Amino acid sequence: MNFISHHLLLLSITTLFLFLSISAAEEDPLSSSSIVSRFQRYLQINTVQPNPQYYEAADFIISQAKSLSLEYHTVEFVVGKPLVLLKWPGSNPNLPSILLNSHTDVVPFEHHKWTHPPLGAHIDSHGNIYARGSQDMKCVGMQYLEAIRRLKASGFEPVRSVYLSFVPDEEIGGHGGAEKFAESDEFKKLNVAIVLDEGLPSPSENYRAFYGERSPWWLVIKAVGAPGHGAKLYDNAALENLFKSIESVRRFRASQFDLLKAGLKAEGEVVSVNMVSLKAGTPSPTGFVMNLQPSEAEAGFDVRLPPTADPESLERRIAEEWAPVSRNMTFEFKQKESIYDKFGKPALTAIDSSNPWWNLLEEAVRNANGKLGNPEIFPASTDARYFRNQGLPAIGFSPMANTPSLLHDHNEFLNQAEYLKGIEVYESIIKSYASYVGRDNFKDEL
Ligand SMILES: [Zn+2]
């Protein structure tokens, strides 16, 4: 048998298997294998930044909506970046609705550092599904849909309307997606009571849930000073001034890190400061001029503030200690996000009895035999902040327990058993949320 006919035979066998597996999927859309194969199909769509194939993803999501008899339409707040909105209408349209949000884009990858192709969705012998987006967060988007598939099959009918938004561009800041959506009239018309968005995997058996997130302050501090001979010792050289600041920043960083190391605070509860850039030196054809102290120098820092921090005192610290005028220092923010919502309150979702949605979530996870850890502040940023900014409660939750966190890492994977378990958890949550007829939140009492 020559190479070509061997391949033809393989090809026809593969086609036969494909045909068989497709017909099997058509026979029982609720079988584990068809659920997992739909997840694989979504993972295989190239929605990698900076050139996500958004229309391909939208077509796929709409095909799922059709198979579930959900209402659907797309909105383009930015041309070429479709946001797909699905609706499962509730029996009481007067009650505020539930919004299940997920982003369709994923971050890039270094292909050769992966064990399996990052867009292949290969399943290994342990049942681990390898793909970019398997944790962040194509899993969640599909789990919402699969939970609805199961609820529909069981005959469940929601009282509140359930919306699903599949938004673009989260991985590049959400400005062309969730930010515009949350501020739109379109969004106001949905009359949303509670938003679910992404969380993080947990290496333990407890799921993680997030009720706030830290705000990024991207800070650049600049020093100027008289240039001078490399051999001369003198005060107020630009780099000397900058280094005094860097020492001060590092002392603050250590004090925050100590709280974390001692277990007194969680990762999302401290102010993190990390130096991300350092710029100085007078270029020469062979590198830098070595006998000249430069007249300018700057350093960049990624600072993250929890909503519980005191932004005024940090800003004072920056002006007085990190970039004081007395050392000829200046500073600017490349980005500075407020820790407050648009009503001037810290952007935190209540996690006590004042917020019925929190209690319902806890109970629903328990009813699905899941365990929930203590609620946390998300250490980085997600689209949930745009909804919290509107004064809405938003909970970050991705049901992945017993899973190492591999967001944005090589070899991102999710075990299929864990994926299937997560669908049951969402089934329980959506059922509970969509049936709830009590008060919406504490603001009703104001
Ligand atoms: Zn994400």
Boltz pocket constraint, residues with backbone or C-beta under 6 A from the ligand:
constraints:
  - pocket:
      binder: B
      contacts: [[A, 103], [A, 136], [A, 137], [A, 170], [A, 198]]
      max_distance: 6.0
